[in-house]
Amino acid sequence: MLSWQVETFIKEKQLLAANDRILVGVSTGVDSMVLLHILETLQKNDGLCHRGSSCKS
């Protein structure tokens, strides 16, 4: 549910365009782990990738 809300917000506000890259710093805190989980969910849905993943450009 939260992942869907984040994805919807990003699309509605046009925060990211195709082929944009973002840099996100995370710690071991709960908020960072939630952010990481959301980004991983978006990766699966929208083809995003993170360092260490095989990214197809």
KADA-V196156 format. One line per field, one symbol per residue. ss: DSSP state (@ for helix, = for strand, . for the rest). phi: phi as a letter, one per 30 degrees, with the letter a starting at -180 (. if undefined). A space follows every 50 residues. Layout:
BEGIN
ss: ???
phi: ???
END
This chain:
BEGIN
ss: .@@@@@@@@@@@.................@@@@@@@@@@@@@@@@@.... .......
phi: .ddddddddedddhdbceidbbcbcbccdeddddedddddddeddbidbb ejddccc
END
